[in-house]
Amino acid sequence: MRAGERGDTDVAHEDRRPPAAVLFNALGADYEKAFAHAPAHLSALEWLIERLPPGARTLDVGCGTGRPTAATLVAAGHEVLGVDVSPVMVALASRQVPGAEFRQADIRELPLEPGSFDGVCVFFSLLQMTRAEQSALLRRLAGALAPGGHLVLATVPADVEDLELAFMGHPVRATSFGPDAFAAVAEAAGLTVLSRHDALFTPDHPDGGPEPHLFLYCRRDTARD
């Protein structure tokens, strides 16, 4: 096979990659430029940091390039594990936030020890999962929180399933819940939704348009069976 050719095994391997890995491998640092300075995202991080104990163990689900979430948590003195399915994003994050630990993994499959985190961030990392997968993952994340721990959760609220659309010039398929239904999913997972915040944000990208964003500020109140 000549250099540059792709064999059947290469194609098959790419076909097995999660759609989110394909998308965010392509976006790379452009995603950080478009979204890293969203005011509501930064406010949610401030809210979480105010409630974390010193040197808290935190989990950043869908960590992307590590900025702003992991970088902000590390700067506040906390221990961070960032998880992303995209090897490009994990490589960027490891370079940009050397004080955190980053792991390339599918969070749906990553073992999570019960009660092992004081705080969890889930910023827009569920949208390429089915509704059943989103619900199941939130239950696992709630279980990974120590009692009294806090979780901040953000999505694009919409009553859609497997909707085909363009995101920053790339085709994607997205699934989400309406605002009340999404809050109900979080509550059913074992989280107490303390407050919610709606925002409208336009990414810094030529193909970006105004997006509705929903942030849920949550706490795990009791031990789970």
C-alpha positions in Angstrom: 0.0 0.0 0.0 1.5 3.4 -1.0 2.1 6.1 1.6 -1.0 8.1 2.2 -3.4 5.4 1.2 -6.0 4.2 3.7 -6.7 0.5 4.0 -10.0 -1.1 4.9 -8.8 -1.6 8.5 -8.1 2.2 8.8 -11.5 3.1 7.5 -13.1 0.6 9.8 -11.2 2.0 12.8 -12.4 5.6 12.0 -15.9 4.4 11.6 -15.8 3.0 15.2 -14.8 6.4 16.6 -17.5 8.1 18.6 -19.0 11.0 16.6 -17.9 13.5 19.2 -14.3 12.4 18.7 -14.5 12.9 14.9 -16.1 16.4 15.5 -13.7 17.7 18.1 -10.6 16.3 16.5 -11.5 18.5 13.5 -12.4 21.5 15.6 -9.3 21.5 17.8 -8.3 24.9 19.2 -11.0 26.6 17.1 -13.5 25.4 19.7 -11.7 27.1 22.5 -11.5 30.4 20.6 -15.3 30.2 19.9 -16.5 29.3 23.4 -13.8 29.8 26.1 -15.0 33.3 27.1 -18.7 32.6 27.5 -19.8 34.7 30.5 -22.3 32.2 31.8 -19.7 29.4 31.6 -17.3 31.4 33.6 -20.0 32.3 36.2 -20.8 28.6 36.6 -17.2 27.9 37.4 -17.1 30.7 39.9 -20.2 29.3 41.6 -18.6 25.8 41.8 -15.3 27.0 43.1 -17.0 29.0 45.9 -18.5 25.7 47.2 -15.5 23.4 46.9 -13.3 22.5 49.9 -9.6 23.4 49.6 -7.7 21.1 47.3 -10.9 19.5 46.0 -10.9 16.5 43.7 -12.8 17.6 40.5 -13.9 15.9 37.3 -14.2 17.8 34.0 -16.3 15.8 31.6 -15.6 16.6 28.0 -12.6 18.7 29.0 -11.8 20.0 25.5 -8.6 22.1 25.3 -8.6 22.4 29.1 -9.6 26.1 29.0 -11.4 27.6 30.7 -12.7 24.8 33.0 -9.6 22.8 34.0 -7.3 25.9 33.9 -9.7 27.8 36.2 -10.0 24.9 38.7 -6.2 24.4 38.8 -5.6 28.1 39.4 -8.0 27.9 42.3 -5.9 25.2 43.9 -8.0 22.1 43.0 -7.0 18.7 41.6 -8.5 18.1 38.2 -9.1 15.0 36.1 -10.2 16.0 32.6 -11.7 13.4 30.3 -12.3 13.7 26.6 -13.0 11.3 23.8 -10.9 13.4 21.3 -7.1 12.7 21.3 -6.6 16.1 19.7 -8.4 17.8 22.6 -6.5 15.8 25.2 -3.2 16.7 23.6 -4.0 20.4 23.6 -5.3 20.3 27.2 -2.2 18.5 28.5 0.0 21.2 26.9 -2.1 24.1 28.1 -2.9 23.0 31.6 0.1 20.9 32.9 -1.2 21.1 36.4 -4.2 18.8 35.6 -4.5 15.2 34.6 -6.1 14.4 31.3 -7.3 11.1 30.0 -8.6 10.2 26.5 -11.6 8.0 27.2 -15.3 7.7 26.6 -16.9 8.9 29.8 -19.7 6.4 29.3 -17.2 3.6 29.7 -14.7 5.1 32.2 -14.9 3.5 35.7 -15.9 6.0 38.3 -15.3 5.3 42.0 -18.4 6.1 44.2 -18.0 9.3 46.1 -14.6 10.1 44.7 -15.1 13.7 43.5 -16.0 16.9 45.4 -17.1 18.6 42.2 -18.0 17.7 38.6 -18.3 19.9 35.5 -20.4 18.8 32.5 -20.3 21.6 30.0 -22.1 20.8 26.7 -20.6 17.3 26.6 -23.9 15.3 26.4 -25.3 16.5 23.2 -24.1 13.7 21.0 -25.4 11.0 23.3 -28.9 9.4 23.2 -31.3 10.5 25.9 -30.9 7.1 27.6 -27.1 7.5 27.6 -27.4 11.1 29.0 -29.7 9.9 31.8 -27.5 6.9 32.6 -24.3 9.0 32.7 -25.8 11.6 35.0 -26.7 8.8 37.4 -23.1 7.6 37.3 -21.8 11.1 37.8 -24.1 11.7 40.7 -22.8 8.5 42.3 -19.2 9.6 41.8 -19.9 12.8 43.8 -19.2 12.7 47.5 -22.4 13.5 49.6 -22.6 17.3 49.7 -20.6 17.6 46.5 -21.6 19.9 43.7 -22.1 19.5 39.9 -22.5 22.2 37.2 -24.3 21.0 34.1 -24.8 22.9 30.8 -26.6 22.0 27.6 -28.4 23.5 24.7 -32.0 23.1 25.8 -34.2 21.7 23.0 -36.7 18.9 22.6 -34.8 17.1 19.8 -33.5 13.6 19.2 -30.8 12.8 16.6 -31.3 16.1 14.9 -28.9 16.7 12.0 -27.4 20.1 11.9 -24.2 22.1 11.1 -21.9 23.1 14.0 -19.0 25.5 13.3 -19.1 24.3 9.7 -19.2 20.5 10.5 -22.2 18.2 10.2 -23.3 16.8 13.6 -26.3 14.9 15.0 -27.6 16.2 18.4 -30.0 15.1 21.1 -31.2 17.1 24.0 -34.1 17.9 26.3 -36.3 20.9 26.9 -35.4 23.0 29.9 -37.8 21.5 32.4 -37.3 17.9 31.1 -33.5 18.4 31.5 -33.8 19.5 35.1 -36.1 16.6 35.7 -33.4 14.2 34.3 -30.8 15.7 36.7 -33.2 15.3 39.7 -34.0 11.7 38.7 -30.2 11.0 38.6 -30.0 11.8 42.3 -29.1 15.5 42.1 -30.8 18.4 43.7 -31.1 21.3 41.3 -30.4 24.4 43.4 -30.7 26.9 40.7 -30.8 27.3 36.9 -29.6 30.0 34.6 -30.6 30.7 31.0 -28.2 32.5 28.6 -27.9 33.4 24.9 -24.4 33.1 23.5 -22.9 33.7 20.1 -19.7 31.8 19.5 -16.7 33.6 18.1 -16.8 31.8 14.7 -17.8 32.8 11.2 -20.5 30.1 11.2 -21.7 30.9 14.7 -25.1 32.1 15.5 -26.9 32.8 18.8 -27.3 29.7 20.9 -29.6 29.2 24.0 -27.6 27.8 26.9 -29.0 26.3 30.1 -26.9 25.9 33.2 -28.0 23.8 36.2 -26.3 24.3 39.5 -26.7 21.0 41.4 -25.7 19.2 44.7 -25.7 15.6 45.8 -27.4 15.7 49.2 -27.5 12.2 50.5 -25.6 8.9 50.2 -26.8 6.7 47.4 -27.5 2.9 47.7 
